[in-house]
């Protein structure tokens, strides 16, 4: 039972931003409500409840006029907050970055590309819409309408189409230059640390304009529901809603993308700024705690899964109140993934996820949780395979055109969002230095380096058109494109998979150069180049991060203080390369091969380490210090 007396505590914020806690006591008795607010010794009555106090009203139901006033007030208050955000984007972020760009630190076109027409949007809202709304709310008693204001100004909302269309490109530019330019990143971090930012990132603030137009639509729909049919403001309000609805159409798709991006940003922060999470091609599907069953015993370990449209992140929780909350142990691609129920007498609700990189046996918290996970996996795999099949069919169609009627018939263009790498040189696209281009002969998406040729095409009236290198050679009769392309490839531009299948030695090692932080790399000593150690980021990378010519290096097997277990060094003059293996046995196998290579002799292939070091099996999860975890897991 609730007591007869109910205490209400009101918090008022004065102009100097200092709070006063004001007490109000209300007694609920015989359906009558009395509210008295005490303020610095004086007495005042809450305006909203004054009518009920004086008239002894038996309920607090709002009148229709009050509801209309409330909606109009909400529109005004949210508009004030929105203009403050626009000012932050335009006059703070954009201006500060442009000042630095004018010094030549980075291109000014980058800043323009990120913020698009935000200056025009800010000017419209701060100089026109907000002042008109403030004036109208100040004279509400004599002019209870907002439709006429919106009807006059909403056509300008179409300017949002340009901002929304540019949004994905802006996010790509922002990420690219934050990684590439320390001054660029420093300015953003400095502004984000200010109180005006409210502990939110620039990306979060840039979502506001995308979400604003649908907000107008929602408020106006609510306003029209409360507006009487014969009200003088109804025609203007209805016309305003039609115009806003057209503008909102441009934003709906972007809002879905922005909500996904907001989630990706949250995950990015939870994973300690894990690379490649904030990417327009990544779509978040599902997340949650799960138990991982060990392979060699009956133990179960607490783990966390993030499922995306193209990959599964298998993570370990970190006991931290702030900052990074999870560590990524393994990435498993959706390509080739399978999921099935399993049955374990000791552990109910189990299922298995099998991918090219790793197989996991997992235990859900309940039967329903297991079914939800399996459905999520199956749906994701099915959609991925459908898109992949469509892409393969498109490639087949393109191949038919390229071999039979190249230049004689217009090709089917591969869509930009279907590829992330140049379809010729395999280099990744980015928003500025390696943008997407289409070959007019075969329809492939290629980079500017691979499309720097023009030939007359028959289907286009013999007009000179941009084509890829391969099509140029076919159409002009040259035959050295492919061979020359291979010859021009640098020493690092050989795919890891090409080496791993025929290598003297390959596997993951922890690596650091001199005093730099260590990182996990895929190491390969190929049979064709037995005196060179190639370092890749992953087993399927198309380009090595670096190489070490082993001839002449000194091998140090002495354990030093601070070294991880099973570590060794390669030294030569001023060069120092440190490595760490997952076990002493693995280290000794590497040393047997390297000690031969440094003398100039080609080592014999180590079948034992190669068999156990297949990419699909070696993509195991690292332990806390970056090494692979216990294989029993």
SEGU-310951 format. One record per atom (N, C-alpha, C): x, y, z; residue in one letter. Coordinates in steps of 0.1 Angstrom, whole numbers, plus 5000, padded with zeros to 4 digits. Example, Ala and Ser with C-alpha at 12.3 -4.5 7.8 and 13.67 -1.06 7.14 Angstrom:
<recs>
513249435078A 512349555078A 513249675078A 512849785071S 513749895071S 512950005079S 
</recs>
This chain:
<recs>
500849885000X 500050005000X 500950135000X 500550224992X 501350354991X 500750445002X 501550525009X 501050615019X 500250725013X 499450795021X 498550895017X 499351015012X 500551035018X 501351155014X 502351115003X 502451184993X 503451164982X 504351284981X 505651264982X 506551374981X 507151394967X 507151504962X 507751534948X 508951634950X 510051594944X 511251674945X 511451744931X 511551874931X 511751944918X 513152004918X 513851994907X 515152044905X 515052164895X 515452284900X 515352394891X 516852444887X 517052474875X 518352524871X 518252674868X 518952754875X 518952904873X 519852944862X 519853064858X 520553114847X 522053094849X 522553104861X 523953084864X 524352934865X 523352844861X 523552704860X 523752634874X 523452704885X 523552644898X 522252584902X 522152464907X 520852394909X 520352424924X 519052434925X 518352444938X 517352334939X 517352264950X 516352154951X 515152214959X 514052214952X 512752274958X 511852154961X 511252174973X 510352064978X 508852104975X 508151994972X 506752014969X 505951904976X 504951934983X 504151834990X 502751824984X 502351704980X 501051684975X 500251584983X 499051614986X 498251524994X 497151474985X 497051344983X 496051284975X 494851244984X 493851314983X 492651284992X 491351334985X 490451234984X 489151264978X 489251324964X 490251264957X 490451304942X 490851454941X 491251514951X 491651654950X 493251664952X 493851754943X 495351764943X 495751904946X 496551924956X 497052054960X 498552044959X 499152134950X 500652134948X 501152274952X 502052284961X 502652414964X 504152404963X 504752494955X 506252494953X 506852604961X 507752574969X 508452674977X 509752714971X 509952844969X 511152894962X 511653024969X 512753004976X 513353114983X 512453184993X 511653104999X 510653165009X 509353215003X 509253214990X 507953264984X 507153144980X 505953164976X 505053064973X 504553084958X 504552974950X 504052984937X 503352854933X 502452864924X 501652754920X 502152704906X 502352574904X 502752524891X 501752564881X 502152634870X 501152684860X 500352574854X 500852454852X 500052344845X 498952304854X 499252304868X 498252254877X 497452364884X 497652484880X 496952594887X 495452584885X 495052554873X 493652544870X 492952434879X 493652324880X 493152214888X 493052244903X 494052324908X 494052364922X 492952464925X 492752554916X 491652664918X 490252604917X 490152514907X 488752474903X 488452344910X 489452284917X 489152154923X 488852044913X 489552044902X 489351944891X 489651814896X 488951714892X 489151574897X 490151494889X 490651544878X 491651474870X 492651574864X 493751514858X 494751594852X 494851574837X 493751544831X 493751514816X 493951654809X 494851644799X 495151764791X 494051794781X 493851924779X 492951954768X 493651944755X 492851954744X 493451934731X 494352054728X 493952174733X 494852294731X 496152274738X 496152214750X 497352194757X 498252094750X 497651994744X 498451894737X 499051954724X 498352044717X 498952114706X 500052204710X 499952274722X 500952354727X 502152274731X 501952154736X 503052074741X 503852024729X 503151984718X 503851944706X 504752054700X 504052174699X 504852294694X 506052324703X 505852314716X 506952344725X 508052244723X 507752114721X 508752014719X 509552044706X 508752084696X 509452124683X 510452234685X 510052334693X 510952444696X 512152404704X 511952324714X 513052284723X 514052194716X 513552104708X 514452014700X 515152084689X 514552194684X 515152274674X 516352354680X 516152404692X 517252474699X 518452384701X 518152264705X 519252164708X 519952124695X 519152114684X 519652074671X 520552184665X 520152304667X 520952424662X 522252424669X 522252394682X 523552384690X 524452284684X 523952164680X 524752054674X 525252104660X 524452174652X 524852224639X 525952324641X 525852404651X 526952504654X 528252434657X 528152324665X 529352244669X 529952184656X 529152134647X 529752074635X 530352184626X 529552294624X 529952394614X 531052484619X 530852544631X 531752654636X 532852604644X 532852474649X 533852424657X 534652314649X 534052204647X 534752094640X 535252134626X 534352184617X 534652214604X 535652334603X 535352444611X 536252554610X 537652524615X 537752454626X 539152414632X 539852334622X 539252234615X 539852144606X 540252224593X 539452324589X 539752404577X 540852494580X 540952554592X 542152634595X 543452564594X 543452434599X 544652354598X 544852314583X 543852284576X 544052244562X 544652364553X 544252484557X 544752604550X 546252624552X 546752554562X 548252564565X 548952454557X 548252374549X 548852274541X 549052144548X 548552124560X 548751994567X 548051884560X 546851904555X 546051804548X 545151884538X 544651814527X 543851894517X 542551954523X 542252074519X 541052134523X 539852064517X 540051994505X 538951914499X 538451804508X 539351754517X 538951654526X 537951704536X 538151824541X 537251884551X 535951914544X 535951964532X 534751994524X 533951864521X 534751754518X 534051624515X 533451564527X 533951594539X 533351534551X 532151614555X 532151744555X 531051824561X 530051864550X 530351834538X 529351864527X 528752004528X 527452014528X 526752144529X 526252174543X 526952134553X 526552164567X 526452314570X 527252394564X 527152544566X 525852594562X 525352554550X 524052594545X 522952544554X 523052424559X 521952364567X 521952444581X 523152474586X 523252554599X 522652684597X 522952754586X 522452894584X 520852894583X 520352794576X 518852784574X 518152774587X 518652684596X 518052654609X 518252764619X 519452824619X 519752924629X 519253064626X 519153094613X 518753224608X 517253234604X 516653124602X 515253124596X 514253044605X 514452914605X 513452824612X 513352854627X 514552844634X 514452864648X 513953004652X 514353114646X 513853244650X 512253254648X 511853194637X 510353194634X 509553114645X 510153004649X 509452924659X 509452994672X 510553054676X 510653124688X 509653244689X 509553314678X 508553424677X 507153374678X 506853264672X 505453204672X 505153154686X 506053094693X 505753044706X 505553154716X 506253274713X 506053384722X 504653454721X 504053434710X 502653484707X 501653374705X 501853264712X 500953144710X 499553174713X 499253254723X 497853274727X 497053344716X 497753424708X 496953494697X 497153424684X 498153334683X 498353264670X 498753124672X 497753034675X 498052894678X 498152814666X 499352824659X 499552744647X 501052744644X 501452634637X 502852624633X 502952574618X 501852534613X 501752484599X 502252584589X 501852714591X 502152824581X 503652844581X 504352834593X 505852854593X 506452734586X 506052614589X 506752494583X 506452494568X 505152534564X 504852524549X 505652624541X 506052734547X 506852834541X 508352794540X 508852724550X 510252694551X 510652554547X 509752454548X 510152314546X 510652284532X 510352364521X 510952334508X 512452334509X 513052414519X 514452424520X 515052294526X 514252204531X 514752084537X 515251984527X 514952014514X 515451924503X 516951934502X 517552034509X 519052044508X 519651934516X 518851864524X 519351744532X 519751634523X 519151624511X 519451514502X 520851514499X 521551624497X 522951634494X 523751574506X 523351614518X 524151574530X 523951424532X 522751374530X 522551234533X 523251144522X 523151194510X 523851114499X 525351114501X 525951214507X 527351214509X 527751154522X 526851104530X 527151054544X 528150944544X 527950834536X 528850724536X 530250764532X 530350854522X 531650904517X 532350984528X 531551064535X 532051144546X 532651054557X 531950944560X 532550844571X 533850784566X 533850744553X 535150684548X 536250784549X 536050914545X 537051014545X 537551034560X 536551044569X 536851064583X 537750954588X 537450834586X 538250724591X 539650724584X 539650744571X 540950734563X 541950844568X 541450964570X 542351074574X 542651074589X 541751014597X 542150994611X 543250894613X 543350794604X 544350704605X 545650754598X 545450834588X 546650884580X 547351004586X 546551104591X 547151234595X 546951254610X 548051244618X 548051274632X 547451404636X 547851514629X 547251654632X 545751644630X 545251584620X 543851574617X 543151504629X 543651394633X 543151314644X 543151394657X 544351464659X 544451534672X 543451644674X 543151714663X 542151824663X 540751764667X 540451654661X 539151594664X 539051544679X 540151484683X 540151434697X 540051544707X 540751654704X 540751774713X 539351834714X 538651844703X 537251894703X 536351794710X 536451664708X 535651564714X 535751564729X 536951604734X 537151604749X 536451724756X 536051824748X 535351944754X 533951914759X 533551984768X 532251964774X 531051984764X 531252064755X 530152094745X 529851964737X 530851874736X 530651754728X 529851644736X 529751664749X 528951564756X 529551424756X 530851414755X 531451274755X 531051194743X 530651264732X 530251194720X 531351214709X 531451124699X 532351144689X 531851224678X 532751274669X 532251344657X 531251274649X 531551134647X 530551054639X 529151064645X 529051054659X 527751064665X 527051194662X 527851304663X 527251434660X 526851454645X 527551384636X 527251394622X 525951314618X 525551224627X 524351154625X 523051244627X 523251354635X 522051434638X 521351484626X 521951544616X 521251594604X 520551484597X 521051364597X 520451254590X 519151214597X 519151224610X 517951184618X 516951294620X 517251424617X 516451534620X 515151544612X 515251524599X 514051534590X 512951434594X 513251304596X 512151214601X 511551254614X 512351324622X 511851384635X 510851484633X 511051574623X 509951674619X 508751594615X 508851494607X 507751424601X 506951364613X 507651304622X 506951234634X 506151344642X 506751454645X 506151564653X 504951614646X 505051634632X 503951694625X 502751604623X 503051474622X 501951374622X 501251374635X 501951384646X 501251394659X 500451514661X 501051624655X 500351754656X 499051754648X 499051694636X 497851684628X 496751594634X 497151484642X 496251404649X 495451484659X 496051574666X 495451654676X 494751774671X 494951814658X 494451934652X 492951904648X 492051984652X 490651964647X 490551974632X 489551904627X 489451904612X 489152044606X 488452134614X 488152264609X 489152374613X 490252334619X 491252424624X 491852504612X 492152634613X 492652714603X 494052664599X 494752594608X 496152554605X 496252424597X 495152354596X 495252224590X 495752224576X 495252304567X 495752304553X 497252314552X 497752424559X 499252444559X 500052324565X 499452274576X 500152164582X 500252034573X 499152014566X 499051894557X 500051914546X 500052034540X 500952054529X 502452044534X 502752094546X 504052084552X 504451934553X 503551854558X 503851714560X 504151644547X 503451684536X 503751624523X 505151654518X 505551784520X 506951824516X 507951754525X 507751744538X 508651684547X 508751534545X 507651474541X 507651334538X 508551304526X 508551394516X 509451374505X 510851384509X 511151484517X 512551504522X 512951384531X 512051334539X 512351224548X 512651094540X 512051074528X 512350964520X 513850944518X 514551054515X 515951054513X 516751014525X 516151034537X 516851004550X 516550864555X 515450804551X 515150674557X 516250564556X 516750554543X 517750454541X 519050494549X 519350624549X 520550664556X 520350644571X 519150664576X 518950644590X 519250494594X 518750404586X 519050264588X 520650244588X 521250304579X 522750294578X 523350364591X 522750474595X 523350544606X 523150474619X 522050404620X 521850324632X 522850204633X 523050144621X 524050044620X 525450094623X 525750214618X 527050274620X 527150314635X 526150354642X 526250394656X 526550264664X 525950154660X 526250024667X 527649984664X 528150004652X 529549964648X 530450044656X 530150174659X 531050264667X 531050214681X 529950174686X 529950114700X 530749994701X 530649904691X 531449784691X 532949814690X 533249914681X 534549954679X 535249994692X 534550074700X 535050114713X 535150004723X 534149914723X 534149794732X 535349704729X 535749694716X 536849604712X 538249674712X 538249794718X 539549864719X 540049914706X 539049964698X 539350024684X 539949914675X 539249804674X 539649694665X 539549744651X 540549714643X 540549754629X 539349704621X 538849784611X 537949734601X 536549714606X 536249754619X 534849734624X 533949844618X 534349964618X 533550074613X 533750084598X 532950004591X 533049994577X 531649984571X 531350064561X 530050064555X 529549924550X 530449834547X 530049704543X 529749614554X 530049644566X 529749564578X 528349594583X 527549494585X 526249504590X 526049424603X 525749484614X 525649414627X 524349324627X 524549204632X 523349114632X 522949074646X 523949024654X 523548974668X 524848974677X 524648984690X 525748974699X 525248914712X 526148854720X 525748804732X 526748714739X 526548684752X 527448594759X 527248454755X 528248374755X 528148224751X 529248154759X 529048024761X 530147944767X 530847864756X 532147854757X 532947784747X 533447654754X 533047534748X 533447404753X 534947374749X 535747334758X 537147304755X 537147174747X 538147154739X 538247034730X 538746914738X 539646934748X 540346824755X 539746794768X 538946874774X 538446844787X 536946894787X 536346884799X 534946924800X 534747064805X 535747144805X 535547284810X 534847374800X 534147474805X 533447574796X 533947714800X 534247794790X 534747924792X 533848034787X 533748144795X 532848254791X 533448324779X 532648344769X 533048414757X 531948504752X 532248584743X 531248684737X 531348684722X 530248684715X 530148674701X 529548804695X 530148854684X 529548964676X 529448904662X 528148894658X 527848834644X 527548954635X 528248954624X 528049054613X 527648984600X 527249054590X 526848994578X 527948924570X 529248954574X 530348894567X 531348824576X 531148824589X 532148764598X 531548744612X 532248654619X 531948634633X 533148674641X 533048754652X 534048794661X 533948714674X 534848624676X 534848544688X 535748614699X 535148654710X 535848744719X 535948694733X 536848744741X 537048714755X 536748844763X 535848834773X 535448954781X 536648994789X 536849134790X 537849194799X 537149254811X 537749234822X 537149284835X 537649434836X 536949524829X 537349664830X 536049744830X 536049844839X 534849934840X 534750034829X 535950074824X 535950174813X 536850124802X 536650184790X 537450144778X 537150014772X 538149944768X 537949814761X 537349714770X 536249644765X 535549544773X 535749404768X 536249394755X 536449254750X 537749254741X 538349134741X 539549114732X 539149014721X 539449044709X 539048954698X 540048844698X 539648724698X 540448604698X 540548554683X 539448544677X 539348494663X 538348554655X 538648584642X 537648624632X 537348504623X 536148474621X 535648364613X 534848424602X 535248404589X 534448464578X 533148384576X 532148444571X 530848384568X 530948294556X 531848334547X 532148254535X 532548104539X 531748004535X 532147874539X 531747824553X 531047914560X 530647874574X 529547784574X 529547694584X 528447594586X 528047594601X 526747574604X 526347574618X 525447454620X 525547384631X 524647264633X 524547244648X 523447174652X 523247134666X 524147024670X 524547024682X 525346914688X 524746864701X 525046744705X 524446684717X 525646644726X 525546694739X 526546674749X 525846634762X 526146514767X 525446474779X 525746564791X 526946624792X 527246714803X 526746854801X 526646894789X 526347034786X 525147044776X 524047094781X 522847104772X 522947234763X 522047244754X 521947364745X 523247394737X 523847294732X 525147314725X 524947314710X 525847384703X 525847384688X 527247414683X 527447384671X 528847404665X 528847504654X 529847594654X 530047684643X 531347644636X 531347614624X 532547574617X 532847664605X 534047724605X 534447814594X 535847774589X 536247844579X 537547814573X 538747834583X 538547934592X 539547974601X 539547884614X 538347844618X 538247774631X 536947714633X 536847604641X 535547544645X 535347564660X 534147604664X 533847634678X 532647544682X 532747484694X 531647414700X 531147504711X 529947554710X 529347654719X 528147604727X 527947664739X 526847634747X 526047754750X 524747754746X 523847874749X 523347864763X 522647974767X 522147974781X 520847904782X 520147874771X 518847804772X 518547754758X 517547664757X 517247614744X 516747714734X 516047814740X 515547924731X 516748014726X 517748034735X 518848114731X 519648034720X 519747904721X 520447824711X 519747834698X 518347824698X 517647834686X 517747974679X 517848074688X 517948214682X 519348224675X 520348174682X 521748184676X 521748104663X 521247984663X 521347904650X 520547974639X 519348024642X 518548094632X 519348214626X 519948294636X 520748404631X 521948364622X 522648264626X 523748214618X 523248164604X 522148084604X 521648024592X 521148134582X 520448234588X 519948344579X 521048424574X 522148454582X 523248524577X 524048454566X 524248324568X 524948244558X 524148234545X 522848224546X 521948214534X 522048344526X 521848454533X 521948584526X 523348604520X 524348574527X 525748584522X 525948504509X 525448374510X 525648284498X 524848334486X 523648394489X 522748444478X 523448554471X 524048654479X 524748764473X 526048714466X 526648614472X 527948564465X 527548494452X 526448424452X 526048354439X 525748454429X 525048564433X 524648664423X 525948734418X 526848754426X 528148814422X 528848724412X 528948594415X 529548504407X 528948494393X 527548494393X 526848494380X 527148624372X 527248734379X 527548854373X 528948854366X 529848794373X 531248774368X 531248684356X 530348584356X 530248494344X 529748574332X 528748654335X 528148734324X 529248824318X 529948884327X 531048984323X 532048904315X 532448784319X 533448704312X 533048674298X 531748644297X 531148614283X 531348734274X 531048854279X 531148974271X 532648994268X 533548974278X 534949014276X 535548914266X 535048794264X 535748704255X 535048704241X 533748724241X 533048704228X 532848844221X 532348934229X 531949064222X 532549184229X 533749174233X 534449284240X 534449404231X 533949514236X 533949644229X 532749654219X 532149544216X 531049544206X 529649564213X 529649524226X 528349534233X 528549584247X 527649674251X 527849734265X 527849624275X 528849634285X 528849534295X 527949564307X 527749464315X 526949484327X 528049524338X 527749644344X 528749704353X 528549634367X 529749594373X 529749544386X 529449664396X 528549644405X 528149764414X 529349794423X 529449924427X 530549964435X 530549894449X 529349874454X 529349814468X 529549664468X 529749604456X 529949454456X 531449424457X 532349514457X 533749494458X 534449584467X 535449544474X 536249634483X 537649644478X 538049554468X 539449554463X 539349574448X 540349634442X 540449644427X 540449504421X 539549484411X 539349354406X 540549314397X 541549394395X 542749364388X 543949354396X 544349454404X 545549454412X 545349414426X 544049394430X 543649344444X 543949444455X 544349574451X 544549664462X 543249724467X 543149754480X 541849794486X 541549934482X 540249964479X 539750094476X 539750184488X 539850314487X 539650404497X 538950534491X 538550624500X 537750734495X 538450844488X 539750844489X 540450954483X 541550914473X 542550834477X 543650804469X 543450684460X 542550594462X 542250484453X 540750464452X 540150544444X 538750544442X 538350444431X 537050414431X 536550314422X 536350364408X 536650294397X 536350324383X 535850204376X 535050224366X 534550114358X 535250104344X 535649984341X 536149954328X 534949954318X 534950034308X 533850054299X 533749934289X 534749844289X 534649724280X 534149604288X 534649574300X 534249454307X 533349474319X 533249604324X 532349634335X 532949614349X 534249574349X 534949544362X 535149674369X 535149674383X 535449784391X 536949784394X 537649884390X 539149884391X 539650024396X 540850024400X 541450154405X 541950234393X 542450354396X 542850444385X 544050394378X 544950324386X 546150274380X 545850164370X 544750084372X 544449974363X 543450014353X 543150144352X 542150194342X 542750314334X 544050324334X 544750434328X 544950414313X 543950364306X 544150344292X 542750374285X 542850414273X 541650444265X 541750384251X 540550324247X 540450274233X 539150304228X 538950314214X 537650334209X 536750204210X 535550224214X 534650104216X 533550114206X 533350004199X 532349994188X 530950024193X 530549974205X 529149984209X 528850134213X 529950214215X 529750354219X 530150444208X 529950404195X 530250484184X 531750514182X 532550424186X 534050434184X 534550554193X 533850584203X 534250694212X 535450644221X 536450724223X 537550684232X 537050664246X 537150554252X 536650524265X 537750454274X 537550484287X 538550424297X 538250274298X 539350204298X 539250054299X 540350004308X 540249884314X 541249824322X 542449784314X 543549744320X 544749704313X 544549584304X 543849484310X 543649364302X 542849384290X 541749454291X 540849484279X 541649574269X 542449664274X 543249744265X 544149654256X 544849554263X 545749464255X 544949384245X 543749334249X 543049244240X 542549334228X 542049454231X 541449534220X 542449594211X 543649614216X 544749674208X 545749574202X 545549444206X 546449344201X 547749324209X 547949394220X 549049374229X 548849244236X 549949174239X 549949054247X 550749054259X 551349164263X 552249164274X 551649214287X 550249234287X 549649284299X 549849204311X 549449074309X 549448984321X 550848964326X 551748934315X 553148904319X 553849034325X 553549144319X 554149264324X 553649294338X 552349264340X 551749294353X 552449204364X 552749084360X 553448994370X 554849044372X 555549084362X 556849134363X 556949264371X 555949344370X 556049474377X 555649454392X 555149344396X 554749324410X 555949324419X 555849404430X 556949404439X 557149284447X 558249274454X 558549154462X 557449124473X 556749234477X 555749214488X 554449174482X 554249184469X 552849164463X 552549024459X 553048934466X 552748784464X 551848744475X 550748674471X 549748634481X 550248534490X 549848544503X 550348454513X 549848314510X 548648294505X 548148164502X 548948094491X 549448174482X 550248124471X 551548054477X 552048114488X 553248064494X 553047944504X 551947964512X 551647874523X 551547734518X 550947704507X 550747574502X 552047504498X 553047584495X 554347524490X 555447594497X 555447584510X 556447654518X 557347554526X 558547594529X 559447524538X 558947534552X 558347644555X 557947664569X 556847774569X 555747764576X 554847874577X 554047854591X 553547964596X 552847964608X 552848104615X 552048114625X 551948244633X 553048254643X 553648374643X 554648404653X 554348544659X 554748574671X 554748704676X 555948784671X 555848904666X 556948964660X 557049114664X 558349164666X 558549304668X 559949344662X 560049464658X 561249514652X 561849614661X 563049594666X 563749684675X 562849704688X 562449824691X 561649844703X 560249874700X 559749844688X 558349864685X 557449754692X 556149784694X 555249694700X 555149564691X 554949454698X 554849324690X 553549304684X 553449224674X 552249194667X 552249054662X 551048994661X 550948864656X 551048864640X 551948784634X 552148784620X 552148644615X 551748624602X 551848494595X 553148494588X 554048404592X 555448394587X 555548284577X 556148304566X 556348204555X 557748214550X 558348094549X 559648074542X 559247994530X 559148054518X 558647974506X 559747884500X 559247774494X 560247684488X 560947754476X 560347844469X 560947914458X 561948014462X 561848064475X 562848164480X 563148114494X 563948014495X 564247954508X 565148034518X 565648144513X 566448234521X 565748364526X 564448364523X 563748494527X 562548454536X 562348534546X 561248514555X 560148624552X 558948584548X 557948684545X 557048694557X 556548824560X 555748854571X 554448904566X 553248834569X 551948874565X 551148904577X 550048984575X 549149004586X 548248894589X 547948814578X 546948704579X 547348604568X 546848474569X 547248374560X 546648394545X 545648484544X 545048504531X 545348644525X 546248714531X 546648844526X 547248844513X 546948944504X 547548944491X 548849014490X 549249074501X 550549154501X 551149134515X 552549114515X 553249094527X 553549234533X 553549234547X 553949354554X 555449384553X 556249284551X 557649304550X 558349164548X 559649174545X 560449054543X 561749074550X 562348954554X 563648954560X 564548864552X 565548914545X 566548824538X 567448754549X 567348624551X 567948564563X 569448544562X 569948554550X 571448524548X 572248634556X 573148574564X 574048664572X 573548704585X 572348674589X 571748714602X 572348624613X 572548674625X 572948604637X 571648554644X 571648434648X 570448374655X 570748374670X 569948434678X 570048434693X 568948354699X 569348254707X 568348174713X 568348194728X 568948294733X 569148314747X 567948394753X 567348344763X 566248404770X 566648524778X 566048644775X 566448764783X 565248804791X 565548884801X 564548934810X 563549014803X 562248994806X 561149064799X 560748994786X 561448894781X 561048824769X 559948734772X 559048714762X 558048614763X 558648474762X 557948374767X 558448234766X 558648194751X 559548104748X 559848054735X 560148164725X 561048254729X 561348364720X 562748354715X 563048414703X 564348414697X 564548544689X 565848574686X 566048704679X 566948674666X 566748764657X 567648774645X 568348904645X 569648914645X 570349034645X 571349044634X 571549164629X 572549194618X 572849344618X 574049384621X 574349524622X 573449594631X 572649694626X 571749764635X 570349704634X 570149594627X 568849534626X 568549434637X 567349444643X 567049354654X 565549314652X 565349184650X 563949124648X 563749024659X 562649044667X 562348954678X 561148874675X 561148744678X 560048654675X 559648574688X 558448534688X 557948444699X 557048344694X 557348214697X 556448104693X 555548064704X 554547984701X 553547944711X 554047834720X 555147774717X 555747674726X 557247654722X 557947594731X 559447574729X 559647474717X 558747384716X 558847284705X 558747354691X 557747444690X 557547514678X 558747604675X 559247674685X 560347764684X 561547684678X 561847564684X 562947484679X 562847444664X 561647414660X 561447384646X 561747504637X 561347624641X 561647734633X 563147764633X 563847744644X 565247764645X 566047674637X 565547544636X 566247444627X 566347494613X 565247554608X 565147594594X 565947724593X 565747824602X 566347954600X 567947944601X 568347854610X 569847844612X 570547794599X 569747714591X 570347664578X 570247784568X 569147854568X 568947964558X 569948074560X 570348114572X 571248224575X 572648194569X 572948064567X 574248024562X 574348034547X 573148054540X 573148054526X 572647924520X 572447824528X 571947694524X 570347694523X 569747634514X 568347624513X 567847514523X 567047544533X 566547444542X 565647344536X 565647224543X 564747114539X 563347144545X 562347114538X 560947144542X 560647064555X 560147134565X 559747074578X 558347024577X 558046904573X 556746854571X 555846854584X 556546834595X 555746834608X 555146964611X 555947074610X 555447204613X 554447254603X 554747214590X 553847254579X 552447194581X 552447064584X 551147004586X 550347064597X 551047094608X 550347154619X 550147304618X 550647354608X 550547504606X 549647544595X 548747464591X 547847504580X 547047624584X 546847714575X 546147844579X 544847824586X 544047724582X 542747704589X 542847664603X 544047594606X 544147544620X 545047644629X 545847724622X 546747804630X 546047944633X 544847974628X 544248094631X 543548074644X 544348034654X 543748014668X 543748144675X 543048144686X 542948274694X 544248294702X 544648424702X 545848454710X 545548464725X 546448444733X 546248454748X 546448604751X 546448634764X 546448774768X 547648854764X 548748784762X 549948854757X 550148844742X 549048804735X 549048804720X 549448674714X 549848574722X 550148444716X 548948364716X 548948244708X 547848164708X 547548104721X 546248084724X 545848024736X 546147874737X 545747814748X 545947674750X 545147594739X 545747504732X 545147434721X 543947354726X 543847324738X 542747244743X 541447324742X 541547454741X 540347534740X 539847514726X 
</recs>
